[in-house]
Amino acid sequence: MLNKAIANTSVDSICFDLEDSVTAAQKSSARNLVLSALEAAQESSFERCVRVNSLRTKYFSDDLAGILKSPFLQTIVMPKIESAQDLHHVASLIDKYSVAPNVQIIASLESAKAIIFAKEIAAASHKLCALLFAAEDYCANVGIQRTISRNELYFARSTTVHAAKAYGLQAIDMVCVAYKDMTVLAEEAEEGSRLGFDGKQAIHPDQIHVIQGAFGPSESEIKRAVAILEQNREAEAAGKGSFGLQGDDGTTYMIDAPMLLQAQRTIQRAQAAGRDVAWSGELL
């Protein structure tokens, strides 16, 4: 399984798990396997992450001490973070024991307390690079009954996004547990993209292309963004602060600074996804 993961070159990040997917009897052997996997993946293009057990478990200290021995570790996924103090503690241990440079933290928000203190968590440490929303643990903690509409999760998901973006972090959306239903996955991923998430967790290789399709801009979005940027360049040369852009429906839309920023972000998303973009100008 680990070898198959390492061979996957189409993903942005791979997370080796020491938490829920590992039984108590296998914790020690799992750490050794993960250390070997980190070494084997050292030349890979994807981000190398490890999810350790919660700092409130008896496995946390051994997990962290074990993986921080690896010079190939890049990011630690910390489950069940509920306060700024939690992150301060993890960050101090990274500073003390890590042999790899610049190890970052992804904080997983999994409870009502985590959502309430999302702002403080997001601001807690310069080592933090992203907030991740873990829906199943959150539902268990709050007593939420999941529905196909996902309406009951909008508040927590939106709070995660806003806390992350307020502090310059990435926001990672929840796992789609209906991993064989590509229709549900596509709907959920497209919804996450509209809410402002930067990406989504995948638990099966078949989910990857659907998720990437949802979070990457469409051809029409790229075309519109390029048109906005090109017309803006012309408007600046003519000394204009705003201009009109005709849409596919024939309606002319006023383009100003906020819409220009949206167009730039669309181009950045497209470039990050490896798409061909017919724009060579500068971006803010």
KEKE-3310 file (N, C-alpha, C; in steps of 0.2 Angstrom, whole numbers, plus 5000, padded with zeros to 4 digits):
npx = (5004:5010:5020:5013:5007:5018:5022:5013:5011:5003:4997:4996:5000:5005:4999:5005:4998:4997:4988:4971:4970:4978:4980:4981:4991:4999:5006:5020:5027:5021:5026:5040:5038:5033:5044:5053:5045:5045:5059:5060:5052:5059:5063:5052:5039:5028:5021:5027:5019:5015:5002:5000:4996:4984:4989:4984:4984:4992:5001:5006:5019:5029:5026:5029:5042:5048:5045:5051:5064:5067:5075:5068:5055:5042:5029:5018:5003:4992:4980:4964:4966:4963:4966:4976:4986:4989:4995:5006:5013:5016:5024:5035:5041:5044:5054:5063:5067:5067:5076:5074:5073:5063:5050:5032:5015:4999:4984:4971:4954:4942:4931:4918:4924:4936:4932:4925:4937:4944:4950:4960:4968:4972:4981:4991:5004:5019:5023:5012:5003:4991:4973:4963:4947:4939:4926:4919:4924:4920:4906:4903:4908:4899:4887:4880:4869:4873:4868:4864:4863:4872:4870:4871:4884:4889:4892:4903:4912:4913:4918:4931:4937:4937:4944:4957:4960:4960:4972:4982:4983:4981:4966:4958:4947:4934:4935:4927:4916:4909:4916:4916:4906:4906:4898:4893:4905:4910:4900:4902:4915:4915:4906:4914:4925:4918:4915:4927:4938:4954:4958:4955:4953:4958:4954:4955:4963:4955:4948:4955:4956:4944:4942:4953:4948:4937:4943:4951:4951:4938:4939:4932:4932:4945:4947:4939:4946:4958:4954:4950:4962:4969:4962:4962:4976:4976:4967:4974:4984:4978:4974:4962:4952:4942:4933:4922:4917:4912:4901:4898:4885:4881:4879:4886:4898:4904:4920:4931:4943:4941:4936:4946:4956:4950:4951:4965:4968:4961:4970:4981:4977:4975:4988:4994:4989:4994:4990:4988:4990:4986:4993:5005:5008:5012:5007:4999)
npy = (4994:5006:5008:5009:5021:5030:5029:5037:5050:5061:5068:5082:5080:5068:5058:5049:5038:5037:5036:5033:5022:5013:4999:4997:4987:4988:5000:5003:4996:5002:5015:5012:5008:5019:5028:5022:5023:5037:5040:5032:5040:5052:5059:5062:5072:5076:5083:5077:5070:5066:5059:5059:5052:5059:5072:5069:5056:5041:5037:5048:5054:5045:5043:5056:5058:5048:5050:5063:5060:5058:5065:5068:5071:5082:5088:5088:5081:5086:5078:5082:5095:5108:5120:5135:5133:5119:5119:5126:5118:5107:5113:5117:5105:5101:5110:5107:5093:5090:5084:5087:5101:5116:5110:5108:5111:5104:5108:5098:5101:5095:5095:5103:5113:5115:5122:5133:5139:5142:5153:5157:5146:5146:5157:5153:5148:5150:5139:5133:5128:5125:5123:5109:5101:5089:5079:5068:5065:5077:5077:5066:5072:5083:5077:5077:5073:5066:5071:5069:5081:5089:5101:5103:5105:5116:5128:5124:5121:5133:5141:5135:5138:5153:5156:5150:5158:5171:5171:5168:5154:5138:5130:5114:5103:5091:5073:5063:5051:5042:5034:5027:5032:5043:5053:5059:5063:5072:5082:5086:5090:5101:5109:5112:5119:5130:5135:5140:5132:5126:5113:5095:5081:5065:5048:5037:5031:5033:5044:5055:5061:5067:5076:5085:5090:5097:5107:5114:5127:5129:5128:5138:5148:5150:5156:5168:5174:5177:5186:5196:5201:5204:5215:5223:5227:5234:5244:5250:5256:5265:5274:5271:5266:5256:5245:5238:5221:5209:5196:5178:5177:5189:5200:5214:5216:5226:5228:5229:5232:5221:5211:5210:5205:5192:5186:5185:5176:5165:5162:5159:5147:5139:5138:5132:5120:5115:5118:5124:5141:5155:5167:5179:5189:5199:5194:5199)
npz = (5000:5004:4995:4983:4985:4986:4973:4966:4956:4954:4964:4976:4989:5000:5014:5027:5038:5055:5064:5065:5056:5060:5071:5089:5093:5082:5081:5084:5074:5063:5064:5060:5047:5041:5042:5034:5022:5020:5018:5006:4998:4996:4985:4978:4970:4978:4993:5008:5021:5038:5048:5065:5081:5092:5103:5116:5118:5123:5113:5107:5110:5107:5093:5088:5092:5085:5071:5069:5068:5055:5041:5030:5032:5030:5034:5048:5052:5063:5073:5081:5086:5098:5103:5104:5113:5111:5099:5101:5110:5102:5092:5099:5102:5089:5086:5096:5093:5079:5065:5052:5041:5044:5046:5045:5051:5049:5055:5062:5063:5073:5082:5092:5100:5094:5082:5088:5093:5082:5076:5085:5085:5071:5072:5080:5077:5068:5061:5057:5042:5037:5039:5043:5040:5049:5046:5051:5064:5070:5069:5077:5089:5091:5090:5078:5065:5050:5034:5016:5011:5017:5024:5037:5040:5035:5043:5051:5041:5034:5044:5046:5034:5034:5045:5042:5030:5035:5041:5032:5028:5021:5017:5020:5014:5020:5021:5008:5012:5005:4995:4983:4975:4963:4959:4971:4976:4967:4968:4982:4982:4972:4979:4991:4985:4980:4993:4997:5000:4998:4994:4995:5005:5000:5000:4993:4978:4966:4968:4966:4953:4951:4962:4959:4947:4952:4960:4952:4940:4928:4909:4904:4915:4916:4903:4904:4915:4909:4899:4907:4913:4902:4896:4907:4907:4895:4899:4909:4902:4896:4905:4913:4926:4928:4918:4905:4902:4891:4893:4889:4888:4882:4890:4897:4909:4923:4927:4941:4954:4964:4956:4947:4955:4958:4946:4944:4954:4949:4938:4945:4952:4941:4935:4946:4945:4935:4922:4905:4902:4894:4897:4901:4908:4923:4940:4955)
capx = (5000:5014:5023:5008:5006:5024:5022:5008:5014:4997:4994:5000:5003:5003:4999:5006:4994:4999:4982:4965:4971:4983:4978:4986:4996:5004:5008:5027:5029:5019:5031:5046:5036:5032:5051:5055:5042:5048:5065:5059:5049:5063:5064:5045:5037:5022:5023:5027:5016:5013:4997:5002:4991:4983:4993:4980:4985:4999:5005:5009:5026:5033:5025:5033:5049:5050:5045:5056:5071:5068:5077:5064:5048:5040:5023:5015:4996:4990:4973:4961:4969:4958:4968:4982:4991:4990:5000:5012:5017:5019:5029:5041:5044:5047:5060:5068:5069:5067:5082:5072:5072:5056:5044:5026:5010:4992:4980:4965:4949:4938:4927:4915:4929:4941:4928:4925:4943:4948:4954:4966:4972:4975:4986:4995:5011:5022:5024:5006:5002:4984:4968:4959:4941:4938:4919:4916:4925:4916:4899:4903:4908:4894:4880:4876:4867:4875:4863:4866:4863:4878:4869:4873:4891:4891:4895:4910:4917:4915:4922:4937:4940:4938:4950:4963:4961:4962:4979:4986:4984:4977:4960:4958:4940:4933:4934:4920:4917:4906:4922:4915:4901:4909:4893:4893:4911:4910:4896:4905:4921:4913:4904:4920:4928:4914:4915:4934:4943:4960:4959:4951:4957:4956:4955:4956:4966:4950:4945:4960:4955:4937:4944:4957:4944:4933:4946:4955:4946:4936:4941:4928:4934:4952:4947:4937:4951:4963:4951:4950:4968:4971:4958:4965:4982:4974:4964:4979:4988:4973:4973:4956:4952:4938:4931:4917:4919:4906:4901:4896:4878:4880:4879:4892:4899:4909:4926:4935:4948:4939:4935:4953:4959:4948:4954:4972:4968:4960:4976:4986:4975:4976:4995:4996:4986:4998:4986:4991:4987:4988:4994:5012:5009:5013:5002:5000)
capy = (5000:5012:5008:5012:5028:5033:5029:5041:5057:5065:5072:5087:5078:5061:5058:5042:5038:5033:5036:5029:5016:5008:4996:4998:4982:4989:5007:5003:4993:5007:5020:5010:5008:5026:5031:5019:5027:5044:5039:5030:5046:5058:5063:5063:5079:5078:5085:5071:5072:5060:5060:5056:5051:5065:5073:5067:5049:5038:5036:5054:5056:5040:5045:5062:5057:5043:5053:5068:5057:5058:5071:5068:5073:5089:5091:5084:5082:5085:5077:5084:5101:5111:5127:5138:5129:5113:5120:5129:5112:5103:5117:5117:5098:5101:5114:5103:5086:5088:5084:5090:5109:5119:5105:5112:5108:5105:5107:5095:5103:5089:5096:5110:5117:5117:5126:5139:5142:5141:5159:5157:5140:5148:5162:5151:5146:5151:5133:5131:5130:5124:5120:5104:5100:5082:5079:5062:5066:5083:5075:5062:5076:5087:5074:5079:5067:5068:5070:5070:5089:5092:5108:5103:5106:5123:5132:5122:5121:5140:5144:5133:5142:5160:5156:5149:5163:5177:5171:5166:5147:5134:5126:5108:5101:5084:5067:5060:5044:5038:5034:5024:5036:5048:5059:5062:5066:5078:5087:5088:5094:5107:5113:5114:5124:5136:5138:5143:5127:5125:5106:5091:5075:5059:5041:5032:5034:5034:5050:5060:5065:5070:5081:5089:5093:5101:5112:5117:5131:5127:5131:5145:5152:5152:5161:5174:5177:5180:5191:5202:5203:5207:5221:5227:5230:5240:5250:5254:5260:5271:5278:5269:5262:5251:5244:5233:5214:5206:5189:5174:5178:5195:5205:5218:5216:5230:5225:5233:5229:5215:5206:5209:5200:5185:5184:5183:5170:5160:5160:5156:5141:5135:5137:5127:5113:5112:5119:5129:5147:5160:5174:5179:5195:5198:5193:5202)
capz = (5000:5005:4989:4978:4987:4984:4965:4963:4955:4952:4970:4979:4996:5003:5021:5030:5044:5061:5069:5065:5052:5063:5078:5095:5092:5076:5082:5084:5068:5058:5064:5056:5040:5039:5042:5027:5016:5020:5014:4999:4994:4997:4978:4975:4970:4982:5000:5013:5028:5043:5053:5071:5086:5096:5109:5122:5118:5125:5107:5104:5111:5103:5086:5086:5093:5080:5064:5069:5067:5048:5038:5024:5034:5028:5037:5052:5052:5070:5074:5087:5089:5101:5106:5103:5117:5108:5094:5104:5112:5096:5088:5103:5101:5083:5087:5100:5091:5072:5061:5045:5042:5042:5047:5046:5054:5047:5061:5060:5067:5074:5088:5093:5103:5088:5078:5092:5094:5075:5075:5089:5082:5065:5073:5085:5076:5061:5058:5054:5035:5034:5043:5039:5043:5049:5047:5055:5071:5072:5069:5083:5095:5092:5089:5072:5060:5043:5028:5009:5009:5020:5026:5044:5041:5032:5048:5053:5035:5032:5049:5045:5028:5036:5050:5038:5025:5038:5043:5026:5028:5016:5020:5017:5016:5023:5017:5006:5014:4999:4991:4977:4972:4960:4958:4977:4977:4963:4971:4988:4980:4969:4985:4995:4981:4981:5000:4998:5002:4993:4992:4998:5007:4997:5004:4988:4972:4961:4970:4965:4947:4952:4966:4956:4942:4955:4963:4947:4937:4921:4904:4903:4920:4914:4897:4907:4919:4904:4895:4911:4914:4896:4896:4912:4904:4890:4903:4913:4898:4894:4911:4916:4933:4927:4911:4904:4899:4888:4894:4884:4887:4878:4895:4898:4916:4925:4930:4945:4958:4967:4951:4944:4960:4957:4939:4946:4958:4945:4934:4950:4953:4935:4935:4951:4943:4929:4916:4900:4903:4889:4900:4902:4912:4931:4945:4962)
cpx = (5004:5018:5019:5007:5012:5024:5017:5011:5009:4995:4999:5003:5000:5004:5000:5003:4997:4993:4977:4966:4976:4981:4983:4992:5001:5007:5016:5029:5027:5024:5037:5044:5036:5039:5054:5052:5044:5055:5064:5056:5053:5064:5058:5043:5031:5025:5022:5025:5015:5008:4999:4996:4990:4987:4990:4981:4992:5003:5009:5016:5030:5032:5029:5040:5052:5051:5050:5063:5072:5070:5072:5057:5047:5034:5020:5007:4994:4982:4971:4964:4963:4959:4974:4988:4993:4996:5006:5016:5020:5024:5035:5044:5047:5054:5065:5071:5070:5074:5081:5071:5065:5050:5038:5021:5003:4988:4973:4959:4943:4932:4923:4920:4934:4938:4927:4931:4948:4952:4960:4971:4976:4981:4991:5003:5013:5023:5018:5005:4995:4980:4964:4953:4940:4931:4917:4918:4921:4909:4899:4903:4902:4887:4876:4875:4868:4869:4867:4867:4870:4877:4871:4880:4894:4895:4902:4915:4918:4919:4930:4941:4941:4944:4956:4965:4963:4969:4984:4988:4980:4971:4959:4951:4940:4934:4927:4920:4913:4911:4921:4909:4904:4905:4893:4899:4912:4906:4899:4911:4920:4910:4909:4924:4924:4914:4922:4939:4948:4961:4955:4955:4954:4958:4956:4958:4960:4947:4949:4958:4948:4939:4948:4953:4940:4937:4950:4949:4944:4939:4938:4930:4941:4952:4944:4942:4956:4961:4951:4956:4971:4968:4960:4971:4981:4971:4969:4983:4984:4971:4966:4956:4947:4936:4925:4920:4912:4906:4898:4888:4876:4880:4886:4893:4905:4914:4930:4940:4947:4939:4942:4957:4957:4950:4961:4972:4966:4966:4981:4984:4976:4983:4997:4994:4989:4995:4990:4987:4990:4989:5001:5013:5011:5007:5004:5002)
cpy = (5006:5013:5011:5019:5032:5034:5034:5048:5062:5070:5077:5085:5071:5061:5051:5043:5034:5032:5031:5022:5011:5006:4997:4993:4984:4996:5007:5001:4998:5013:5018:5010:5015:5029:5028:5022:5034:5044:5037:5036:5052:5062:5064:5071:5081:5079:5078:5073:5065:5063:5056:5055:5058:5066:5071:5059:5047:5037:5042:5055:5051:5042:5051:5061:5052:5047:5059:5066:5057:5064:5072:5070:5081:5092:5086:5086:5080:5084:5080:5090:5105:5118:5129:5134:5123:5114:5122:5123:5108:5107:5117:5110:5098:5104:5110:5097:5085:5089:5087:5097:5111:5114:5109:5108:5109:5103:5104:5097:5098:5089:5103:5115:5119:5122:5133:5143:5142:5147:5159:5151:5143:5153:5160:5150:5148:5145:5130:5133:5129:5121:5115:5102:5092:5081:5074:5063:5072:5081:5071:5066:5080:5084:5075:5073:5069:5067:5071:5077:5092:5099:5109:5105:5112:5127:5130:5122:5128:5143:5142:5137:5149:5160:5155:5155:5170:5177:5168:5159:5144:5131:5120:5105:5093:5079:5065:5053:5039:5037:5031:5027:5043:5054:5063:5066:5072:5084:5090:5092:5100:5112:5116:5119:5130:5140:5141:5139:5127:5118:5102:5084:5069:5053:5035:5035:5036:5041:5056:5065:5069:5077:5087:5093:5098:5108:5116:5121:5128:5131:5138:5150:5155:5158:5168:5178:5181:5186:5197:5205:5207:5214:5226:5231:5235:5246:5254:5258:5266:5275:5277:5265:5256:5250:5238:5227:5211:5198:5185:5175:5185:5201:5208:5219:5221:5227:5230:5229:5222:5209:5204:5204:5193:5182:5181:5177:5164:5157:5157:5148:5136:5133:5132:5120:5111:5114:5124:5135:5152:5167:5174:5185:5194:5197:5196:5196)
cpz = (5000:4998:4983:4979:4984:4976:4962:4962:4953:4958:4972:4985:4997:5010:5024:5037:5049:5066:5068:5061:5055:5070:5083:5095:5087:5076:5081:5077:5062:5058:5059:5049:5037:5038:5035:5021:5015:5016:5007:4995:4994:4990:4975:4975:4975:4989:5004:5020:5032:5048:5059:5075:5090:5102:5116:5122:5121:5119:5105:5104:5107:5096:5084:5087:5087:5073:5064:5068:5059:5045:5032:5026:5032:5032:5042:5052:5059:5071:5080:5090:5092:5103:5103:5107:5114:5103:5096:5107:5107:5093:5092:5103:5095:5083:5091:5097:5083:5069:5054:5046:5040:5042:5048:5049:5050:5053:5059:5065:5067:5079:5088:5096:5098:5084:5081:5092:5087:5074:5079:5087:5076:5066:5078:5084:5069:5057:5055:5047:5033:5040:5039:5043:5043:5051:5052:5062:5074:5073:5076:5089:5096:5092:5083:5068:5053:5038:5021:5007:5012:5023:5034:5046:5038:5037:5050:5047:5034:5038:5048:5039:5030:5040:5046:5033:5029:5040:5038:5026:5023:5020:5016:5019:5018:5018:5014:5007:5009:4994:4984:4973:4969:4959:4965:4978:4973:4966:4977:4987:4977:4975:4989:4991:4981:4988:5001:5000:4996:4990:4996:5000:5002:5000:4999:4981:4966:4962:4967:4959:4948:4957:4963:4950:4946:4958:4958:4943:4930:4916:4903:4909:4918:4908:4899:4910:4914:4901:4900:4912:4908:4895:4901:4910:4900:4894:4906:4908:4895:4900:4914:4922:4932:4920:4911:4900:4897:4890:4889:4883:4883:4883:4896:4906:4918:4929:4934:4949:4961:4962:4947:4949:4959:4951:4941:4950:4954:4941:4939:4951:4947:4934:4940:4949:4937:4922:4912:4901:4898:4892:4903:4907:4920:4935:4951:4967)
residu = (MET:LEU:ASN:LYS:ALA:ILE:ALA:ASN:THR:SER:VAL:ASP:SER:ILE:CYS:PHE:ASP:LEU:GLU:ASP:SER:VAL:THR:ALA:ALA:GLN:LYS:SER:SER:ALA:ARG:ASN:LEU:VAL:LEU:SER:ALA:LEU:GLU:ALA:ALA:GLN:GLU:SER:SER:PHE:GLU:ARG:CYS:VAL:ARG:VAL:ASN:SER:LEU:ARG:THR:LYS:TYR:PHE:SER:ASP:ASP:LEU:ALA:GLY:ILE:LEU:LYS:SER:PRO:PHE:LEU:GLN:THR:ILE:VAL:MET:PRO:LYS:ILE:GLU:SER:ALA:GLN:ASP:LEU:HIS:HIS:VAL:ALA:SER:LEU:ILE:ASP:LYS:TYR:SER:VAL:ALA:PRO:ASN:VAL:GLN:ILE:ILE:ALA:SER:LEU:GLU:SER:ALA:LYS:ALA:ILE:ILE:PHE:ALA:LYS:GLU:ILE:ALA:ALA:ALA:SER:HIS:LYS:LEU:CYS:ALA:LEU:LEU:PHE:ALA:ALA:GLU:ASP:TYR:CYS:ALA:ASN:VAL:GLY:ILE:GLN:ARG:THR:ILE:SER:ARG:ASN:GLU:LEU:TYR:PHE:ALA:ARG:SER:THR:THR:VAL:HIS:ALA:ALA:LYS:ALA:TYR:GLY:LEU:GLN:ALA:ILE:ASP:MET:VAL:CYS:VAL:ALA:TYR:LYS:ASP:MET:THR:VAL:LEU:ALA:GLU:GLU:ALA:GLU:GLU:GLY:SER:ARG:LEU:GLY:PHE:ASP:GLY:LYS:GLN:ALA:ILE:HIS:PRO:ASP:GLN:ILE:HIS:VAL:ILE:GLN:GLY:ALA:PHE:GLY:PRO:SER:GLU:SER:GLU:ILE:LYS:ARG:ALA:VAL:ALA:ILE:LEU:GLU:GLN:ASN:ARG:GLU:ALA:GLU:ALA:ALA:GLY:LYS:GLY:SER:PHE:GLY:LEU:GLN:GLY:ASP:ASP:GLY:THR:THR:TYR:MET:ILE:ASP:ALA:PRO:MET:LEU:LEU:GLN:ALA:GLN:ARG:THR:ILE:GLN:ARG:ALA:GLN:ALA:ALA:GLY:ARG:ASP:VAL:ALA:TRP:SER:GLY:GLU:LEU:LEU)
# end
